[in-house]
């Protein structure tokens, strides 16, 4: 992939490249560096996505755009600043609160949590000592609670309405085998971060949602970000849908998402970029904590609370997060110098759930790959 010429980079900087027009624009109007991301967004809309929003930042410039609608009832145009569910981006925020516990000496990264959390002696059955680092990096071997029961298409309405809090989800996790052979190896599990949410509450003596607001949301002024607020009725919320037995269902915010340390955040692409920019500029945790979070030489895809990608222009890694529900897909990638960020959320067309149509998972994974590819190509073109 070609890098921007100095002349083009200067032109982008002078123009500022702030584009808040939510409607379709003629091809060729996007700045050269953002052509890939703009083309990808248009392609999603052509595949009947409800909406897609994105924002890219670099020194001296910002570009943002939205396509599609806020909901399929009013058909009001989506805007770049609209709210969306960002799912597992939440894990990066939770990781910040955990690293602050470590910095204050309340617990060590390599300290076991078994004797601290009641869940580890009551409902969970860990095969050995489980450390904070293992929970953060998904190397504890803990199964994820979603695997506990065999689901079928008849369960879809119940799944949407089910309110599973952190403790209940860990109780469900405890019904699954936790194999000693899985410890020390990567195995993605939402239950790891539910346990970390309990650790935060135990050591802070306050609800998780209050702590993450004090640690992340309020200091950065992330006014569009919340963890446990009801947002379905917000006018700037982009709604998400599925199709169940030929009926369209609005699943914008299910009760099980509310307040979750693993996937509860509602935000905007701008707030997500603000968060990762601040994290890598050292505004949220110490340099030592950042080194630990990004020290993932033996892990090809993950650090501690962060997803990891290669950076073609100088060989350094980029980090960020990905989040996905049936009705929302988010990818956010940032440079470790805090200078470059790119985030996109896709709200897919109302698809049958994977329980009804196994091909849905393939489609969602394919779209995730397309989002990441477009964000990476854009950041590569912006490399100095």
N, C-alpha and C positions, 0 to 999 in steps of 0.2 A: 504494500500500500504506500502510495506516494505521500510525502509530507507536504504541508503547505509551503509555498514559496514565501520569502520574506515580504514581498510586495503584497501578497494576498493576506498574510497575517496582519500586516499593518492596516490594510483596508478594513479587515474585520474589527480591529481594535478601534479604529476611528469611528466606524459606524455604530459600535456598541452592540449591534446585532440582537437587540431586544425585540422579540416578536411575540406579542400577546394576542394576536388575531386568532380567535378560536375556530374560524371557518376555513374551509379549503381555499388555498391560494394557488395560483397558476404554477405549474412545474417550472423550475429554474429560478424561483425567487428565494430559495433558501441559500444562506451562505455556503460556499463550497465545502467547508469542513463538515457541515451538517446535512449534506445531501443524502448520505446513506441513512441517517436516522429518519429524515423526512420521508424518503422513499419507503422505508419499512413501515412507518406509521400509516401512510396512504394505502399500502398493501393490506394492512390489517383491516382498515375500513372497507376496502374492496371485498374482504372476506366476511363482511357484515358484523365486525366488532361493534359493540355498543359505543365504546369510546377508547381513545388512546391519548395519553398526555405525556409530555417529556420536557425536560430542561437540561441544557448543557451550559457549563461555565468554564471559563479559562481566564487568565489574567487580562483584564481590560474588556471582557465581553461576556454576554449572556444571550442565549437563544432559547426560546420556549415556544411550544405550540400545542394545540389540542385539536383533535378531530372527533367527530361523533357527537353524541348527545348525553345529557345528564341522566335522563331516564327515557324509557320507551313509551311512557304515557304522554308527557307534555312535549317531547321531542325538542326541548330547549337545548341549544348548542352548548357543548362542553367548553370549558375554559382552562387554560394552563394552571390556574390556581385552585382548581376544584379539589375537593377532598376525596380520598380513596382509601380502601383498606390496603395496608402495606404488609400485612401478615408477618412473615419471619424477619423482616427488617427490625422488628421489635427485639429480636435476640441481640442485635448489636447494642441497643440501648440498655438492655438488661446486663450485658457484659460490662458496660461502663460502670454501672452501680456495683457490680461484683468487684471490679478492679479497685474501686474506691475503698471497699472494705479491706482489701489486701494492703493498699497504700497506708491505711490508718492502723495497720497491725491487728485488726480484729480477727483475721484468719490469714493463713498462708496459701499460696496457690497449690502447693503440694501437700496441704493438710487434708486429712480425711474428714468427711462430713458425717460419717456414720454415727458418731457419738453426739453430734450436735442436733441433727434433725430427727424428730420423733418418727417421721415416715419411714426412716431407714431401719427402725427396729420394730415397727408395728405392721405396716402394710406392704413394704417392699422387702425383697429377699436378695440383697446384694451378695455376690459370691466372695467378696473380700472388701478391703478398704477402698473407698471411692473418693478421689480427691476433687478439689475445686477445679483444677486444671482439666481433669478428665470430663467433668460435666460441661465445662465451657467449650471444649474441643470435640465433643461427641465421641470420646474414646472410652467412656465408662462401660460400654457394652449394654447399657440399659435399653430394654425394648421401649417402643413408643406406644402410648395407650391406645392409639387408633387401631392397633393390630389385635386387640384383646377379643373382639367378637367378630364372627363371620357376618358380614353385611350382605344384604341383597336389595334388589330394587324396591321392595316393599318398605324398606327401612328409611327411604329418603326423606319423607316428611318429618319423621321422628328425629332423624339426625339433625335436620335444620333447626328444629324447635328445642332440642335437648340442651339443657344448661348444665354443663360439666365444669365445675370449678377446679382449682388446682388440686385440692386434697382428693376430691373424687376421682380425678384423672390419674393420680398416683395410686389410688386404691385399685383402679382398673389395671394399671401397669403391673401391679403386684400379682395379678392373675396369670401373667405370662412368665415363662422361664427366663431367667437371667443367667446366661451361661458364662462360666469362668473363662472359657476360651475366647469370648468376645471382648474381654477387657484388654485395653491397650490398643485396640484397633478401631478405626473409624466406623461408626454406625450411627447415622443421623437419627436423632430421637427428640421429639418435642418434650418428652418427659424429663430430659436432662435440664431443660430450662424452667420447667415447672418446679423442680427441686431447687434450682438456684433462686427462684422467686421466694420459696420458703426460707432459704438461707438468708436472703436479704431481710425478710421480715423478722426472722429470729434475732439477727445481730443488730438490727436497727430499732427493733421494738415498734415498728410502724408498718402500715400496709404497704405492700410492694408499689402500688400505684402512686402513693404519696412520695415514696423515695425516688422513683424514676422521674417524677415531676420535679423534685428538688434538685436532682443530680443532672438532669439533661434538659427537660422541656423548658422550665422557667429560666435557668441561666442563659439559654440561647434565644429566648423569646420566640419559641416555636408555637405561635399562637394558633396555628391550624392543626396541631398535633395533640391527640388525646389517647388515653389507654382504656378508660372505662366510662366514657360518656356515650349516651344514646345519640346517634347521629343520623339515623334513617330519615328523619324529617327535615334535616338541614337542607336549605335550598341549593347549596353548592356541593352537595354530595352526589357523586356519580354512582348510580345504582347498578348492582350486579344481579344477574339472572341465571337460572337454569331452566331446562325443559324437563318436565316430569309427566310422562304419559300424555304427551301432546299438549300439555298445559304449561304456560310460562309462569314461573314462580320468582318473585323478588326475594333474594337472599342477601340483601345488602349488609345486614349485620345480624348474625345469629347470636343467641344468648351465650353460647359456649365460647365466643371470642372475647367477651367483655372482661377486661382486666387481666388477660392472660400474659404472663411473662414471656411466653413463647411466640405469640402471634396476635396480640390484642391491639396494636397501634393503628389508629386512623391518622392519616397525614396527607401532605401534598408533596409533589416531586420537588418543589422548592425547599420545603422544610427538611426533606430527606437529604438534599444536597447541603443545606446548612449544617445538618448534624454531622455528616461525614467530613465536611470541610473543617469544622471546629475540632473534631476528634483528631484529625491528622495535623492540625496546627498546634496541638498540645493544649487546647483550651478546656478539655474535659478530664484527662488523666495525665499522669506524669510520662516523661520520656521512657522511663524504665517499664512502665505498664504497656506503653505502645509497643515497645520491643518484644514484650512477652506475647501480646495479642497478635503480632505479625511474625513471630518466630515459628515458622511452620515448614522447616526444611524437609521434614519427613512426612509432611501432609500435602499432597498435590493440590487439594482444593480448599482447605479450610485452615484458619488460624484459630484464635480464641474469640468467638463471637463474630467472626468475619469470614466472608467468602474470599477466595484468592484467585487472581487472574494474572497472566503474564502481561508484560508491557513491551511491545515490539520496539519502540523507538529507542529505549536505552537499556533494555534488559531487566529493569526493575519490575517488581510485582505491583499490581494494583489490588486494592481491597474494597470491600463493600458488602452488599447483602442481596439476597433474593428472597422473595416471598410469594407464595402461591396458594390461593383457594380455588375452588371450582370457578368462581366468578371474578377473580382478580389475580393478575400476574404482575409482579414488580421486580425490576432489576435496578440496582444502583451501584456504580463503580466510581472509585476515586483514586487519585494519585496520593502517595504517602507524603508529598510535600504540602498537601492542602491547597494546591493551586488549581486542580482540574477535577471536575465532577460531572457526571452524567447519570440521569435517572429517567426511567420510563415505567409507566403503568399501563397495561393493556386490560381492558374490560372485555372479555371475549363475548361472542354472540351467545344467546341462550342455548347451551348444548345439553344433551342428556348427560347425567353424571356417569362416571366410569362404572358405577354399579349396574347401569342399564346398557351402556355401550362402551366396551373396553377400548375402542378407538379414540375415545375422548382424551385419555391420558397421553396417547401418542401425539395428538394435536396440540395439547397444552405444552408438552415438553418441546415440541418443534417450535412453537411460538416463543417459548423461553429462550431457546437457542438463537432465534432470529433477533430477539431484543438484545441479548448480550453481544452478538456479533455486530449489530448496528452501533451500540454504545462504544464498544472497543474500537471499531474502525474510526468513529468520530474522534475519540480521544487520541488515537494514533495520528490522525491528520492534524491535530492541534499541537502535537509535540514540538517543542522549540528546536 
